[in-house]
Amino acid sequence: MLLHLSTWPEIEAQLKRSSAIVVPIGSNEQHGPTGLLGTDWLCPEIIAHEAQKGADLLVAPTFNIG
């Protein structure tokens, strides 16, 4: 379940089922002329979104630093 796409009642129900919350974290930095600036936060975000499909997880918005 994605936190930012959920209502408070949905979140409350989710937390009664499972207290697992994932907060993807990564930096925002340069990776050369052909690398994406968001590489270091996109990877954890994609992994967290895929993990929540097969598990009872609440995924918070990605916290990107930099």
NUVEX-577704 format. One line per field, with one value per residue (C-alpha): x, y, z; chain. Coordinates in Angstrom, 2 decimals, padded with zeros to 5 digits. Last residue first. Layout:
% residues N
east: X;...
north: Y;...
up: Z;...
chaine: A;...
***
This chain:
% residues 66
east: 020.91;018.61;015.65;013.02;010.73;007.06;006.06;005.42;003.00;003.72;001.63;003.85;003.89;002.99;004.73;008.09;007.71;007.06;009.97;012.37;011.29;011.76;015.13;016.38;014.92;016.72;020.30;019.57;017.80;020.34;020.22;023.53;024.56;026.70;028.16;026.32;025.17;023.48;020.11;020.64;018.53;015.90;012.86;010.72;009.20;006.50;005.65;002.99;000.68;-003.03;-004.07;-001.67;-003.49;-006.88;-005.54;-003.94;-007.21;-009.13;-006.53;-006.79;-004.14;-002.13;000.70;001.03;001.40;000.00
north: 016.19;013.86;011.90;010.60;008.38;008.52;005.93;002.28;000.36;-003.33;-006.53;-008.34;-009.32;-005.97;-004.07;-005.44;-004.00;-000.50;-000.80;-001.97;000.85;003.47;002.04;002.24;005.66;007.23;006.58;006.91;010.26;012.38;009.93;009.03;010.11;013.17;011.77;010.41;013.60;013.51;013.02;010.71;007.80;006.72;004.44;004.48;001.05;000.54;-002.81;-002.43;-004.99;-005.75;-002.94;-000.62;-001.34;-000.47;002.86;003.58;002.90;005.12;007.89;007.78;006.26;007.35;008.96;005.95;003.38;000.00
up: -002.00;-000.15;-001.45;000.95;-001.10;-000.14;002.46;001.62;003.84;003.59;003.48;001.02;-002.66;-004.24;-001.44;-002.54;-006.06;-004.72;-002.28;-005.01;-007.34;-004.62;-003.54;-007.18;-007.91;-004.95;-006.05;-009.77;-009.41;-011.27;-014.18;-015.79;-019.30;-018.55;-015.34;-012.35;-010.63;-007.27;-005.58;-002.65;-001.52;000.99;000.59;003.76;004.34;006.97;008.56;011.29;009.69;009.77;012.15;010.32;007.05;008.54;009.82;006.44;004.61;007.07;006.62;002.82;000.60;-002.46;-000.48;001.81;-000.97;000.00
chaine: A;A;A;A;A;A;A;A;A;A;A;A;A;A;A;A;A;A;A;A;A;A;A;A;A;A;A;A;A;A;A;A;A;A;A;A;A;A;A;A;A;A;A;A;A;A;A;A;A;A;A;A;A;A;A;A;A;A;A;A;A;A;A;A;A;A
***
